Each structure stands twice: as structure tokens, then as C-alpha cells.
Amino acid sequence: MRLLRLPEVKNATALSRSSVYRLMEVGAFPASVQISARSIGWVEEEVQNWIQQRIADRESNSTSM
């Protein structure tokens, strides 16, 4: 299991820092994990699953038209 720091999350998702935190706030993005008193990360598998879900949503929306 690997933890991603914010720059890696931003790169993988193409989201801005504020978008990541806004989506987390409403439960639409994986929650962060406290690594130390001043650092957080995200579980790589959870971020990858989130990306895969976006792709699946796109594919299901294109077939329903």
C-alpha cells in the first residue's frame, strides 16, 4: 500500500488543490490519511478507484444517449 502526497494526487487526477479539498468535504473524493502532525496523504488505490469510477461514469453516460 502506498500513500500519495498532494502533488501526486493533483497530477494523477488533474484537479487543483482546492478542488481536491472541496470534493473531500462533500464526500465525493477519498479522505486523506494523517501521516504526521503536519502531513497528510491519500491511499493510492482509493485515488485510482476514484479515477476509474469517473471513467466508468463517462462510459455509462455515453451509452445511455
Beta strands, then each sheet from edge to edge (+ up, - down):
strand 1: 3-4
strand 2: 33-36
strand 3: 39-43
sheet 1: 1+ 3- 2+
end
